[in-house]
Amino acid sequence: MNGKKWNSLSEATQQWLTAELKENYEDPVWESAVDETREGIACLTGNGDCSRGDPGDMVLVKATDQDFTETSRHLQESLLPNWAQRVDQEWVDRWNETIGAVTGLKASK
């Protein structure tokens, strides 16, 4: 929905629509993602219920703080700058206002 259309809606309608989307779309999608990730791990490792075929025997290795630090470093130093050079400034701004605001990983051209 473009900004003009959204702004043409009353505040009550905007609030209702935002709540409806969160309750009937956003929350169920996140719940489904968590459930599917849990079952995916169970299917790959054989630890837990797997309704999608024969379970595997992989070993789950949990990410360390160093893994997260290195991932963030690579994103900030390489991936985000390369991506920012390929997209319009609008998309860089969107990243920074949303994901960048949550993660602290900022993109710039």
Buried (B, 14 or more C-beta within 10 A) or exposed (E): EEEEEEEEEEEEEEEEEEEEEEEEEEEEEEEEEEEEEEBEBBBBBEBEEBEEEEBEEEEEEEEEEEEEEEEEEEBBEEEBEEBBEEEEEEEBEBBBEEBBEEEEBBBEE
